Amino acid sequence: MLSVVADYRCRVFDFELHLNLFLSKSLNPIYMKLKIVISILLLALSLKFTYAQKFFHGEITLINNRNLEGFVNPPNRPGDKTIKFKTSETAPARSIKSDSIRMVKLISEDGNTGTLVNLEYRKNQNAFLIQVIEGYASLYLTGDLINIDKQGNIVPVATFVSGRETPSFEYYIQRKTEKYPTIIAIVGSTIGLGGQGSFFRKAATNYFKDWPELITRLEKKEFSQKDVEKVVNLYNEHMAGK
């Protein structure tokens, strides 16, 4: 479910990207107003899949490995400093500091489990990233906001940020032996579709140096940034056989 929703959002913002670049070529106030209106409409379209923040059945794992089972009000932003938790639907809520949390798991209505990992993505900077794949190398996805759809699935949302032309999602990858994760793909950014593919292949080629056959396939452009999950799964399967 996560990859489907993320793909939908990337398609919406890819359309906005090309429209944005077209309109930005003109200084005509009418075109600029149209750009703003359409941007707002596209953002509203993306948000129709989100659900108002509330408590969901789930589990919080603290850094001391203690598990808290009950109902969780997930973070709205990756960098939120606290998360609200209660032991039952009718129990009073209490705030838990993010720096004491290792991960948060939410169980959707259809029984799927979504995981937010409190990851130190660079020195002294932590954020809740959506865990897409867990394995020898784990893959994470992040946007500007964290939302929950009507089925209770964790959904990343990218928004319009000052200094950035269009919304974008970032994929991070990390082996268990690595202190910090590495950005391996950017989707929906102003670097364009060709640039996104080039960025992914360069990052993946540098990261997967321990599997020469995969490097060859990447250099032959067999994969694009849309195949990041497929590539990571192939890599994990390969490393599991060693």
C-alpha positions in Angstrom: 0.0 0.0 0.0 2.8 2.4 0.9 4.5 2.2 -2.5 1.2 2.6 -4.4 0.3 5.8 -2.5 3.8 7.2 -2.8 3.7 6.4 -6.6 0.4 8.2 -6.9 1.8 11.3 -5.2 4.9 11.2 -7.4 2.7 11.2 -10.5 0.8 14.2 -9.2 3.9 16.2 -8.4 5.6 15.1 -11.6 2.7 16.7 -13.5 3.1 19.8 -11.3 6.8 19.9 -12.0 6.4 20.2 -15.8 3.6 22.7 -15.4 5.7 24.7 -12.9 8.7 24.8 -15.3 6.5 25.9 -18.2 4.7 28.7 -16.3 7.9 29.9 -14.7 9.2 30.9 -18.1 6.7 33.7 -18.3 6.7 36.8 -16.1 3.1 37.6 -17.0 1.2 38.1 -13.7 -1.7 36.0 -15.1 0.5 33.0 -15.6 2.0 33.4 -12.2 -1.5 33.6 -10.6 -2.5 30.5 -12.5 0.7 28.7 -11.3 -0.3 29.5 -7.7 -3.9 28.4 -8.1 -3.0 25.1 -9.8 -0.4 24.4 -7.2 -3.0 24.8 -4.4 -5.4 22.6 -6.2 -2.8 19.9 -6.7 -1.9 20.0 -3.0 -5.5 19.7 -2.1 -5.8 16.7 -4.4 -2.9 14.9 -2.7 -4.3 15.6 0.7 -7.7 13.9 -0.1 -6.0 10.6 0.7 -4.9 11.8 4.1 -6.8 11.4 7.4 -7.0 13.7 10.3 -4.5 12.9 13.0 -5.9 10.7 15.7 -4.9 7.7 17.7 -4.3 4.4 16.0 -3.7 0.9 17.3 0.1 0.4 17.5 3.3 -0.1 19.5 6.1 2.2 20.5 9.6 0.7 21.1 11.8 2.8 23.3 15.6 3.0 23.1 15.8 0.8 26.2 13.9 -1.9 24.2 10.7 -1.5 26.3 7.6 -1.9 24.2 4.4 0.1 24.8 1.3 -1.4 23.3 -1.8 0.6 22.9 -2.9 3.6 20.8 -0.5 6.0 19.1 -1.0 9.5 17.7 1.8 9.4 15.1 4.1 12.4 14.4 2.9 14.9 11.9 6.4 15.8 10.7 9.5 13.6 10.6 11.2 15.9 13.1 8.5 16.1 15.7 9.9 16.1 19.2 7.1 14.3 21.0 4.5 11.5 20.3 1.3 11.0 22.2 0.4 7.6 23.5 -2.4 6.0 25.6 -2.8 2.5 26.8 -6.5 2.2 25.7 -9.0 4.2 23.6 -10.5 5.7 26.8 -7.2 6.2 28.7 -5.7 9.6 29.1 -2.9 10.5 26.6 0.6 11.2 27.6 3.5 12.7 25.6 6.7 10.7 25.0 9.9 12.5 23.9 11.0 11.4 20.5 14.7 11.0 21.6 13.6 8.1 23.8 11.8 6.3 21.0 13.5 3.8 18.7 10.5 3.0 16.4 6.7 3.3 16.1 4.5 0.6 14.5 0.9 1.2 13.4 -1.5 -1.5 12.5 -3.9 -0.6 9.7 -7.5 -1.7 9.3 -6.5 -4.3 6.8 -3.9 -5.7 9.2 -0.8 -4.3 7.6 1.9 -2.9 9.8 3.6 0.4 9.0 6.9 1.3 10.7 8.4 4.7 11.5 12.0 4.4 12.6 13.6 7.3 14.6 16.8 7.4 12.5 19.9 9.6 12.9 20.2 10.5 9.3 23.1 12.8 9.8 25.2 13.8 12.9 23.0 14.9 15.8 19.9 15.0 13.5 17.1 12.5 13.9 13.8 12.1 12.1 11.0 9.6 11.8 11.4 7.9 8.5 9.0 5.4 7.0 10.6 1.9 6.7 9.9 0.5 3.3 12.3 -2.5 3.4 14.0 -4.2 6.4 17.0 -6.3 5.6 20.8 -6.4 5.2 20.3 -3.0 3.8 17.1 -1.2 5.0 15.3 1.3 2.8 13.5 4.4 4.2 11.2 7.0 2.6 10.5 10.5 3.8 8.7 13.6 2.8 7.8 16.8 4.5 4.8 15.4 6.4 3.6 12.1 7.8 -0.1 11.4 7.3 -2.4 8.4 7.8 -5.0 7.5 5.2 -8.5 6.3 5.9 -7.3 2.6 6.1 -4.6 3.5 8.7 -1.7 3.2 6.3 1.3 5.5 6.8 1.6 8.0 3.9 4.4 10.4 3.2 3.5 13.8 1.9 5.7 16.3 0.1 4.8 20.0 0.2 5.9 23.3 -1.2 8.9 24.5 0.7 10.5 27.9 0.4 13.7 27.6 -1.7 12.5 24.5 -3.5 10.6 24.6 -6.7 8.5 21.4 -6.3 7.8 18.8 -3.6 10.0 15.8 -3.5 10.5 12.5 -1.6 13.8 11.1 -0.5 14.8 7.4 -0.2 17.5 6.6 2.3 19.4 3.3 2.5 21.4 1.9 5.5 23.3 -1.3 6.2 23.2 -2.5 9.8 26.9 -1.8 10.2 26.6 1.9 9.0 26.2 4.8 11.4 24.3 7.0 9.0 22.0 6.3 6.0 22.7 7.4 2.5 20.3 9.2 0.1 19.9 6.8 -2.8 17.0 8.3 -4.7 15.0 11.6 -5.0 11.6 11.5 -6.6 9.6 14.5 -7.7 12.4 17.0 -7.5 13.3 19.9 -9.8 16.2 18.0 -11.3 13.7 16.4 -13.7 13.0 12.8 -14.6 16.3 12.4 -16.4 18.2 13.9 -13.5 16.4 11.7 -11.0 17.4 8.6 -12.9 21.0 9.8 -13.2 21.2 10.7 -9.5 19.8 7.2 -8.5 22.2 5.3 -10.8 25.2 7.2 -9.6 24.2 6.9 -5.9 23.4 3.2 -6.3 26.6 2.5 -8.2 28.6 4.0 -5.3 26.6 2.2 -2.7 26.4 -1.3 -4.1 30.2 -1.7 -4.9 30.2 -5.1 -3.2 28.1 -6.6 -6.0 29.8 -6.0 -9.4 27.0 -7.7 -11.4 24.4 -5.1 -10.0 26.8 -2.3 -10.9 26.9 -3.5 -14.5 23.1 -3.6 -14.7 22.9 -0.1 -13.3 25.5 1.2 -15.8 23.4 -0.3 -18.6 20.5 1.8 -17.3 18.4 -1.3 -16.6 16.9 0.4 -13.6 15.6 3.9 -12.9 14.7 5.7 -9.7 11.3 4.1 -9.8 13.0 0.7 -9.3 14.7 1.6 -6.1 12.7 -0.9 -4.0 13.3 -3.6 -6.6 17.0 -3.0 -6.6 17.3 -3.0 -2.8 15.3 -6.3 -2.6 17.6 -7.9 -5.3 20.6 -6.7 -3.3 19.3 -8.1 0.0 18.5 -11.4 -1.6 22.0 -11.6 -3.0 23.7 -10.7 0.3 21.5 -13.3 2.1 23.1 -16.0 0.0 26.6 -15.1 1.2 
